[in-house]
Amino acid sequence: MHQVYLSLGSNIQPEVNLPRAIELLCEYGEILQVSSAWESAAVGSDGPNFLNACALLVTPTTEIELKEKVIHPIETKLERKRSADKNAPRSIDIDAILFDDRPLNDKFWKQAFVVVPLAEIHPEFQNPLTRENIMETAARLRQTVWMEARPGVIAPCNGARSKS
C-alpha cells in the first residue's frame, strides 16, 4: 500500500466538483485525511476563484499507474477540459504531490494553494526546497497571498478525518 498526498483544485462549480472528486477517490483506496477547502484567486489567469484542498489516499496503485488509472479517470468523469492554456478554468485538477512522502515536483512547494492545505493534514512534513517545516512555509505564504478557509465544503469518506 502507498500513501499519496493529493492536491485538488476547481474553479468551475467547485462546491460540487471538489467534494465529488474526494468521493471518487474513495473508489481507489482509503482516504485517511482531508484538509479544509481553501478559496484563493486564480493563478495565471483572470478566471474565477479556486477552491483547493489536499487529501491523503492510501492505495495499492503504483506511482506509475496513479495518473493513468486514478487521476485521469476522475478528471474525465468530472468533465475536465484540457487546453493549451494551462491556467484556464477547470472543473477539477488533481496532482499527486507526495508519493510515500517523496516529493514529486518542486513547483508545488512555492504555491500557497498547495502548501496551506497540505500543512493542515501533514504538519510534520519538511519543505524539500527550503528545509523548513511545512507549517512555517504555509505561514510565510499566507502573508503574501489571499486565501480563505471554506469550512463545510468537503465531507470525508471512509471514516477519514476532515479539517472542514
C-alpha positions in Angstrom: 0.0 0.0 0.0 1.2 3.5 -0.8 0.4 6.8 0.8 -0.3 9.6 -1.7 -0.9 13.2 -0.8 -3.0 14.8 -3.5 -3.7 18.4 -4.3 -7.2 19.1 -5.7 -8.5 22.3 -7.2 -11.6 23.6 -9.0 -12.9 26.9 -10.2 -15.9 25.6 -12.2 -18.7 24.6 -9.7 -16.0 24.0 -7.1 -18.6 23.4 -4.3 -19.8 20.4 -6.3 -16.6 19.2 -8.0 -14.2 19.2 -5.1 -16.4 17.0 -2.8 -17.3 14.8 -5.8 -13.6 14.3 -6.5 -13.0 13.2 -2.9 -15.9 10.7 -3.2 -14.5 9.3 -6.4 -11.0 8.9 -4.9 -12.6 6.6 -2.3 -13.1 4.1 -5.1 -9.4 3.8 -5.5 -8.3 3.3 -1.9 -8.9 4.7 1.6 -8.9 8.5 2.2 -7.3 8.9 5.7 -7.4 12.7 5.9 -8.9 15.7 4.0 -7.9 19.3 4.6 -10.3 22.2 4.7 -11.2 23.7 1.3 -9.4 27.0 0.7 -10.5 29.7 -1.6 -7.9 31.7 -3.5 -7.6 33.8 -6.6 -6.8 32.0 -9.9 -3.1 31.9 -10.6 -2.0 33.0 -14.1 -5.5 34.0 -15.3 -8.5 36.2 -14.7 -10.7 33.2 -14.1 -13.0 32.7 -11.1 -11.5 31.9 -7.7 -10.4 28.4 -7.0 -11.2 26.1 -4.1 -8.3 23.9 -3.2 -7.8 21.1 -0.8 -5.4 18.2 0.0 -6.2 14.6 0.7 -4.2 11.6 1.9 -5.1 8.5 -0.1 -3.8 5.0 0.8 -3.9 2.9 -2.4 -2.3 -0.2 -3.9 -1.8 1.8 -7.1 1.8 2.4 -8.0 3.2 5.8 -8.8 3.5 4.9 -12.5 -0.2 3.8 -12.6 -1.6 6.7 -10.5 -2.1 9.3 -13.2 -3.5 6.9 -15.8 -5.6 4.7 -13.5 -6.8 7.1 -10.8 -6.3 10.8 -11.6 -7.2 10.9 -15.3 -10.4 8.8 -14.9 -11.6 11.1 -12.1 -10.8 14.2 -14.1 -12.6 12.8 -17.1 -15.7 11.8 -15.1 -15.8 15.4 -13.7 -15.5 16.7 -17.3 -12.1 18.3 -17.1 -11.3 20.0 -20.4 -7.6 20.4 -21.2 -6.4 23.2 -23.4 -3.2 24.9 -24.4 -3.9 27.4 -21.6 -2.6 25.6 -18.5 -4.3 28.3 -16.4 -7.7 28.0 -17.9 -10.7 27.4 -15.6 -11.3 23.8 -14.8 -13.8 21.6 -13.2 -11.1 19.6 -11.4 -7.4 19.4 -11.3 -5.7 16.6 -9.3 -2.0 16.4 -8.7 0.0 13.9 -6.7 2.4 16.0 -4.6 3.9 13.3 -2.4 4.2 9.6 -3.0 5.2 7.6 0.1 6.5 11.0 1.4 8.7 11.6 -1.6 8.1 15.0 -3.3 7.1 14.6 -6.9 7.6 18.2 -8.3 9.5 21.2 -7.0 6.9 23.6 -8.3 4.4 22.7 -5.6 6.4 24.0 -2.7 6.1 27.6 -3.7 2.3 27.6 -4.2 0.2 28.6 -1.2 -2.8 26.8 -2.7 -0.9 23.5 -2.3 1.2 24.2 0.8 -1.6 25.6 3.1 -4.0 22.7 2.7 -1.1 20.2 3.0 0.2 21.7 6.2 -3.2 21.0 7.8 -3.0 17.3 7.2 0.8 16.7 7.2 2.2 19.3 9.6 5.4 17.4 10.3 6.5 17.4 6.6 9.6 19.4 5.7 9.6 21.6 2.6 12.1 20.0 0.2 13.2 23.4 -1.2 13.7 25.4 2.0 14.1 22.6 4.6 11.7 24.5 6.8 8.7 22.8 8.4 5.7 22.9 6.1 3.8 24.9 8.7 6.4 27.6 8.5 6.2 27.7 4.7 2.4 27.9 4.9 2.5 30.8 7.4 5.0 32.6 5.2 3.0 32.2 2.1 -0.3 33.2 3.8 1.3 36.6 4.5 1.7 37.2 0.7 -1.4 35.5 -0.8 -5.0 35.9 0.0 -6.6 32.7 1.0 -9.7 32.0 3.0 -10.8 28.7 4.6 -14.2 27.5 3.4 -15.4 25.1 6.1 -18.1 22.6 5.3 -17.4 22.3 1.6 -15.8 18.8 1.8 -17.2 15.8 3.7 -14.8 13.0 4.5 -15.4 9.4 3.3 -14.2 6.0 4.6 -14.1 7.5 8.1 -11.4 9.9 7.2 -10.6 12.8 9.5 -11.6 16.1 7.9 -10.4 19.6 8.8 -13.6 21.0 7.2 
